[in-house]
Structure formats: C-alpha cells, structure tokens
Amino acid sequence: MSTPSGALTVGVDIGGTKIAAGVVDGDGRVVARTRRETPARDVGAIASAVVDAVGELRRQHDVAAVGVAAAGFVDASRSVVTFAPNLAWRDEPVRADLEGALGLPVVVENDANAAAWGEFAHGTGRSASTAGHEVHDMVLLTIGTGLGGGIVIGDRLLRGASGFAGELGHIRVVPDGHPCGCGNRGCWEQYASGRALVREARAMARTGSPLAAHLLELVGDDPEAIQGPTVTKAALEGDTAAVELLADLGRWIGEGAASVVAALDPSLVVVGGGVSEAGDLLLAPARTAFARQLTARGHRPAIPVELASLGNDAGMIGVADLARIG
C-alpha cells in the first residue's frame, strides 16, 4: 500500500486520556486538527471515537489514508495491538476494525516509533540533514512519565522480528533496582523519566530539607503535589535543588544514551517528551554524561544530542507520514 507523496493523510495519536487527530500534508504540516477524550476501558468506544474524529476531518479534506499511533505493542504487520497498558486493547485487530469502518487504508504504529519517524522525517533529523549533518540513523528518547524510544536505521524504522523493537526504557541499568511497571526491577525509565524526577523531588521535600523550600512553596507545602513541571518551573526560576534534580536526571539520560549508541551507532540522538521542556537544564548534563561514557570517544565522529522540535505533534505527524509511505 502506498499513496501519492503529496496526498493528505490523517494521523491519530491515541493516549490514555485523549485522542489527537490531524490532517497532515507531504511536508509534515498539520493543516487541520481535532481531538476526542479517550474511552480507555471500552474497545468499541475507542474505535468509534477514532472513526468520529477522522470523519470530522474528512468532511473538509480529501484524505488518502490513516495512521494510528498507540502506546502499546504493535505486531510486525502494523495491524494488531497485542497489549496496551493504558488502553483496553489486548490482541485487538485495530487496522481491520478501522479499515472496515473508514473504507481507507490504515497503518497502526507504536507511538514512540511514530514520534521517532516524525522527528526523523520532518523534525530535528530533517533539520540536521538540511544543515549538513546527514542523518540516516537516529535514536529518539521520549522523556515523559516513562521513557519511550524509537530507532531509525538506514532511513527505516527498526521494528524487530515481532514489531516490538525500541523499548529502550526497559533496558535494565540497576540490578534489583526500583520496581518497574513492566514487572522487572531497575529499568532505565525508573531513573531517566518524569516519574523518576517526581519520585526524587518528593523524597527530598518529605525530609523537610531547606533545599526543598521553594518546591514546597510552589505546591502549598504538600510534597505529594510536586509534579515534573513543578521541578522545571523551580529550576527555571533559579532554584538550586531543582537544577540539581534535573542534572541528575540528565546524567541518567546521557549515560544510558551512550550505551544505546554503543549498540546502534546512530549519527544523532534526539531527546523529546514533556520533561525536555527544561531545555539546557536537562540537555547540558545529559550531553556531559553522554560524552564521558561514550565508547571510543575521541576516535569516532561527533554524535549530537539535540532536543526534539515537533513537540506533542511528533506522533501525529510521524504516523500520518507512515500511512502515506505505506
């Protein structure tokens, strides 16, 4: 399946709380968008919400295909969501269900893979290539509540034998470390994610340490009210403790990224997700740790570590492009 390169396609990014859908052109521009709440516990209602959102967009735009990005395990045929931790899908034939309802070709992709492709084709990867740093191999790290990953090798998404490649957050980095929702202990995302940042910030605040005074001031003296944006806000305001918390998180990101690069040898590492809004407060310590831990440092081409540029639209743009490619 393929569509003309200039055709309009719809990208649908399904999260645990919202469904974001947009019409995307061949240059990665979102020309129209809509959203729905996610009925996460009801399989039929999820499909109905997607069909309704796509139908709204089709009333104003002639679209050729639909891409669906979901946080879950998608099989190698890009048809079946075998497991989605925040949705009711269990071995759900999402592509067949939606193609039957929409009468359009549908591609289903893991959300981090879709975001990686979006950044590669129309975001930071494309900008790097335009600036002269030719990119054919790229790793995206999405630092949100957890840590997601997507890998492009030789201008193609790496999906693996079962379609499950790129679960970088579940590389174990600390034997018998913090328990992870995947059932293991010590996964990278337990140390390099928004969840990890919040855990450490709340732990500091619970001690009553004067270092946490500004963080507590921002949340009415309730340690349990501290969230990732709280730490970022405090750090941007110059709070020393918040800056150090982000630096610790950056160190975990950079050291882990060096291990990923040792295995995959990409020419670019891109950092996205909500926590990346801290900018250089996160990226500078990540780059320092990355450079310190990188195998064969000083004897290999420079590997930039850059911020993602498409924000929350990366998955929508990426999966719409994948639907166009087929």
C-alpha positions in Angstrom: 0.0 0.0 0.0 1.3 3.5 -0.9 -0.3 6.8 -1.6 1.0 9.8 -3.7 3.7 11.7 -2.0 1.7 14.9 -1.9 -1.5 13.3 -0.6 -3.1 14.4 2.6 -3.3 11.7 5.3 -4.7 11.7 8.8 -2.5 11.0 11.8 -4.3 9.8 15.0 -2.3 9.7 18.3 -4.2 7.7 20.9 -3.2 8.4 24.5 -4.6 7.2 27.8 -6.7 10.4 28.2 -7.1 12.0 24.7 -7.2 11.2 21.0 -5.4 13.8 18.9 -6.1 13.7 15.2 -4.8 15.8 12.4 -4.7 16.2 8.6 -1.0 16.2 7.6 0.4 17.2 4.2 3.5 15.7 2.5 5.8 18.3 4.1 4.7 17.3 7.6 2.4 20.3 8.2 -0.7 19.8 10.2 -3.4 21.6 8.2 -6.4 20.7 10.4 -6.8 19.0 13.8 -9.4 17.8 16.2 -9.5 15.8 19.5 -11.6 13.5 21.5 -11.5 12.1 25.0 -10.2 8.5 25.2 -12.7 6.0 26.5 -9.8 3.9 27.6 -11.6 0.9 29.1 -14.0 0.3 26.2 -12.6 -1.2 22.9 -15.6 -0.4 20.8 -15.8 3.1 22.1 -12.2 3.8 21.3 -12.8 2.7 17.7 -15.9 4.8 17.5 -14.1 7.9 18.8 -11.3 7.5 16.2 -13.9 7.0 13.4 -15.8 10.1 14.5 -12.6 12.2 14.7 -11.4 11.1 11.2 -14.9 11.6 9.8 -14.9 15.2 11.1 -11.6 15.9 9.3 -12.7 14.1 6.1 -15.7 16.4 5.7 -13.3 19.3 4.9 -10.3 17.4 3.4 -9.8 14.7 0.9 -7.5 12.2 2.6 -5.9 9.1 1.2 -5.0 7.0 4.3 -5.0 7.0 8.1 -2.2 6.3 10.5 -2.9 5.4 14.2 -0.2 5.7 16.9 -0.8 4.0 20.2 1.2 3.5 23.4 1.5 -0.3 23.2 3.0 -3.3 21.5 2.1 -3.4 17.8 2.8 -6.5 15.8 5.2 -6.6 12.8 2.4 -6.3 10.3 1.3 -3.0 11.9 -2.2 -4.4 12.3 -2.7 -5.7 15.8 -2.2 -4.1 19.1 -1.2 -7.1 21.2 -1.0 -5.1 24.5 -1.6 -1.5 25.5 -1.0 -0.8 29.2 -3.3 2.3 29.4 -6.0 1.1 27.0 -8.4 -1.9 26.8 -6.7 -3.4 23.7 -5.5 -7.0 24.1 -4.7 -8.7 20.7 -7.0 -6.2 19.1 -7.2 -6.1 15.3 -7.2 -2.3 15.2 -6.3 -2.0 11.5 -9.0 -4.4 10.3 -11.6 -2.7 12.6 -10.8 0.8 11.4 -10.4 -0.1 7.7 -13.8 -1.7 7.7 -15.4 1.4 9.4 -13.5 4.1 7.4 -13.1 2.5 4.0 -9.5 3.8 3.9 -6.1 2.1 4.2 -4.9 2.2 7.8 -1.4 1.7 9.4 -1.0 1.1 13.1 2.3 2.0 14.8 3.7 2.3 18.3 3.5 5.9 19.5 7.2 6.2 20.2 8.1 4.8 16.8 5.7 7.2 15.2 7.3 10.1 17.1 10.7 9.0 16.1 9.7 8.9 12.4 8.1 12.3 12.7 11.3 13.8 14.1 13.5 12.0 11.6 11.4 12.9 8.5 10.1 16.4 9.5 11.7 17.5 12.7 15.2 17.6 14.3 16.5 14.8 12.0 15.4 16.7 8.9 16.9 20.0 10.2 20.2 18.3 10.9 20.4 16.9 7.4 19.4 20.3 5.9 22.2 21.9 8.0 24.8 19.5 6.6 24.9 16.7 9.2 23.4 14.0 7.1 21.2 11.7 9.2 20.2 8.2 8.1 20.4 6.6 11.6 18.8 8.2 14.6 17.5 7.4 18.1 14.7 9.3 19.7 14.3 9.2 23.5 10.9 10.5 24.8 11.2 11.5 28.4 7.7 11.8 29.7 6.1 9.9 32.6 8.1 7.0 31.4 10.9 6.6 28.9 10.0 5.7 25.3 12.3 5.1 22.4 12.2 4.9 18.6 15.1 3.9 16.3 15.7 4.7 12.6 18.4 2.7 10.9 19.3 3.2 7.3 16.3 5.5 6.7 13.9 2.9 8.0 12.2 2.4 11.4 13.6 -0.5 13.3 10.6 -2.7 14.3 12.3 -6.0 15.0 11.1 -9.6 14.4 7.9 -9.2 16.4 7.4 -5.4 15.9 8.5 -4.7 19.5 11.9 -3.1 19.0 12.7 0.3 20.6 11.5 -0.4 24.1 14.6 1.4 25.4 13.1 2.4 28.7 13.1 -1.3 29.7 16.8 -1.9 29.4 17.9 -2.8 32.9 20.5 -0.5 34.3 20.4 -1.2 38.1 20.2 -4.9 39.2 17.4 -5.2 41.8 16.7 -1.5 41.5 13.4 0.3 41.6 10.4 -1.9 40.5 9.0 -1.1 37.1 5.5 -1.4 35.7 6.8 -4.0 33.2 7.4 -6.4 36.1 11.2 -6.1 36.2 13.4 -4.1 38.5 16.0 -1.5 37.7 14.7 -0.5 34.2 16.2 2.7 32.7 12.9 4.5 32.8 12.9 4.2 36.6 15.9 6.6 36.6 15.5 8.6 33.4 11.9 9.8 33.3 9.4 12.2 34.7 8.3 9.6 37.2 11.9 9.3 38.5 12.2 13.1 38.7 9.0 13.4 40.7 10.0 10.5 43.0 13.3 12.2 43.9 11.8 15.6 44.3 9.0 14.4 46.6 11.5 12.4 48.7 13.6 15.5 49.2 10.5 17.5 50.2 9.4 14.9 52.7 12.6 15.3 54.7 11.8 18.9 55.4 15.1 19.9 54.0 15.6 23.6 53.5 16.8 22.7 50.0 13.2 21.9 49.1 11.7 25.1 50.4 11.0 26.7 47.0 9.5 23.5 45.6 7.2 23.2 48.6 6.2 26.9 48.2 5.1 26.2 44.7 2.7 23.4 45.8 1.3 24.8 49.1 3.7 22.7 51.3 2.3 19.4 50.1 5.2 17.1 48.9 2.7 14.8 47.2 1.6 17.7 44.9 5.0 18.0 43.3 5.0 17.1 39.6 7.5 17.3 36.8 6.5 20.8 35.7 6.9 22.0 39.3 10.6 21.0 39.2 11.1 22.5 35.8 9.4 25.8 36.9 11.5 26.0 40.1 14.7 25.3 38.1 13.9 27.9 35.5 13.5 30.3 38.4 17.0 29.5 39.6 16.2 27.1 42.5 19.4 25.2 43.2 17.8 22.0 44.3 15.6 21.8 41.3 18.5 22.4 39.0 20.4 19.6 40.7 17.4 17.3 40.3 17.3 17.9 36.6 21.0 17.5 36.4 20.8 14.1 38.0 18.0 13.1 35.5 20.2 14.4 32.7 23.1 12.3 33.8 20.9 9.1 33.7 19.7 10.1 30.2 23.2 10.7 28.9 24.8 7.6 30.4 22.0 5.4 29.1 22.2 7.1 25.7 25.9 6.3 25.5 25.1 2.6 25.9 22.4 2.7 23.2 24.8 4.4 20.9 27.4 1.7 21.6 24.9 -0.9 20.3 23.3 1.1 17.4 25.9 3.7 16.2 23.4 6.4 15.1 24.5 9.8 13.9 22.0 11.7 16.0 20.3 11.3 19.4 17.1 13.3 19.9 15.5 14.0 23.2 11.8 14.7 23.4 8.8 14.3 25.7 7.4 16.7 28.3 10.5 16.7 30.6 12.6 18.0 27.7 10.8 21.4 28.1 13.5 22.0 30.7 15.9 22.6 27.8 19.5 23.1 28.5 19.0 22.5 32.3 18.4 18.8 31.2 20.3 18.7 28.0 23.6 20.1 29.2 24.2 17.5 31.9 22.9 14.8 29.5 25.5 15.8 26.9 28.3 15.9 29.5 27.4 12.4 30.8 27.0 11.1 27.2 30.4 12.4 26.2 32.1 11.0 29.3 30.6 7.5 28.8 30.6 7.1 25.0 32.6 4.2 23.8 35.7 5.1 21.6 35.1 8.8 22.4 37.6 10.9 20.6 38.0 8.3 17.9 34.6 8.5 16.2 32.6 11.2 14.5 30.7 13.6 16.8 27.2 12.4 17.7 25.0 15.4 18.5 22.4 15.1 21.3 19.6 17.5 20.4 16.1 18.5 21.5 13.1 17.3 19.5 11.3 20.1 17.6 7.8 18.8 16.9 6.5 18.7 20.4 3.3 16.9 21.0 2.6 16.7 17.3 5.5 14.3 16.6 3.5 11.1 16.8 0.6 12.5 14.8 2.9 13.8 12.0 5.0 10.7 12.1 2.2 8.2 11.8 0.5 10.2 9.1 3.7 10.1 7.1 4.0 6.4 7.7 0.4 5.9 6.4 1.4 7.9 3.3 4.5 5.7 2.7 2.5 2.5 3.3 
